[in-house]
């Protein structure tokens, strides 16, 4: 190989290396911007709820995206009652949907019940869900046939209300 060809190959490899490093740096930057945006929205919701309502402590906050998007908060009010709150992310008038935690089946109890009925399944997540004004526990998991499954259980008694199964298209 001649010296000119080696220099050309070296420049090509250096150029590709610079492009790959630039893409990696941009990907990291983009991830941080998106994550900061998501968490700042949650902090705004938390601040608004504490300032404008009788809730004094917020234990957790997560998102649920169905027909409408919600921040789902576990909070305690001034009377010491634990509540599950669905805070809508869209619309001018944001009407809170509130459930007393004492009237709900606990997440741990639901997971134990689910595990006993599907012992070889792989749990992905359990999230409170609000669909058409009804509260559910959304359990997502991979079943024995490697389907991605979403179960919607009643938040009060844990009974199965709806199920969606998605089979894997590519292996």
N, C-alpha and C positions, 0 to 999 in steps of 0.2 A: 504494500500500500504506500502510495506516495505521501510526502509530507503535507501537501496541499489537501489531500483527501482526509488525512487525520485531523487537520485543523478544522475542516468543514464539519466533520463528525463531532468533534469536541464542541464547536459552537452550537450545533444542533442539540446535543445532549444538555449543555448548559442552558440553552433557551427553553427546552422542555422542562428542565428542573425548576427554572424560575417561574414558569407558568404554573406548574403543579404547586409550588410553595405559595404562590399568590392565591390560587384557588382555595387552598387549605386555610390560609389566613382570612380570606373573605368569608368562607363557610363558618369559621369560628365567630367572626364578627357578627354575621347575620343571625346565628343562633343566640348570641348574647342579646342582641337588640330585640328579637322576638320574645325571648324569655323575660326580659325586663319589662316589656310592654304588658305581658300577661300578668306578671306579679304586681305591677303598679295598679292595674285595674282591680285586682283583688284587694290591695291595700286601700284603694279609694272606696270600695264597697264596705270594707270593714270600718273605716273612719266614718262614713256616712251613717251606717247602722248604729254605731256607738253614740254619735252626736244627736241623731234625730229620733231615737226610740228609747224605750226603757231597758234595753239590753246593756248589761254592765261588763260582760266578759264573752269573748268569742274564742271557742276552743279550737275550731278548725274551719277551713274554707277550701272548697274545691269547686270544680265546674261540672255542669251537666249540659250536654248539647243534644236536644231532641228537636221537636218542631220549633221550639223556642229555646234560647240559651239562658241558663241561670247560674248564679253563684249559689252554692249550697253551703249554709253555715250552721254549725252547731254552737249554740249560744245559751247563756244564762241571763234571765231577766232580774229585775230588782227584787222580785219575790223569791228568788232562788230556784225558779223552775227552769229545767233544761228544755230547750226547744230546738227543732229542726226548721230552718228558715230557707225558703226558696226566694232569692232576690233576682227578678228578671233583669236582663241586660239590655233589653230593647224597650222602646216606647217612652212617651213623655211622663205618663202616670205609672209609676212602678209600684204595683200592688204586691205586697209581701204575702206569700202563702206560708202559714206557720202550722206546725204540728207539735204537739206535746210529746216529748220523748218517752214519758211514762206510758203512753198509749201505743207505743210502737214496739215491734219485735226488734230486739237488739241485733246489731250486725254480727256479733260473735255467735249468737244463737242460730241465726240464719246460716252462717257458714258451717257450723257443726251439722245442722240438718242436711245441708247440701252435700257435704263430704260423705255422710253416711249413705246417701242415695247414689253417689257417683264417686266411688273411692279411687278410681284410677284416672280421674279427670284432673287437668291442670288449671288451677284458678288463675285468672288474669287480674280481675278487680271486682270489687263490690262498691257500688255508688248509689246514693239516693237519687231517684228519678221522679220527675213530674211530667205526666203525660195526660193531656186533656183534663187537667185539674185534679187528677188522682195521683197519689204518691205511691211509689214502688221502690223496692230494692232491685237494682239492675245488677245481675251477676253475669260476668263475662268469663268464659273459660273455653278450653279445648277439650273436647270429649274423646272417648275411646277410639273413634274413627277419624280423629284429627280434624274434626269440624270446628269452626269458630262459632260458639253458641252464646246467645244473649237471652237470659231468662229475666222476666219481670215478675217479681213476687210481691204480693200485698205487703205493705209496710206494717200493717197491724197484726196479721196472723201468719204471714209467710206463705200463703197458698199461691201456687203458680197461676199467673193470669195470662201470660203470653210468652211465646218462645220463638226466636229466630235462629236458624242454623245456616251457616255459610260454609260450603265445602271448598276445599283447597283446589285451585285450578292448575297450579304448577308445582311440581315436586322437585 
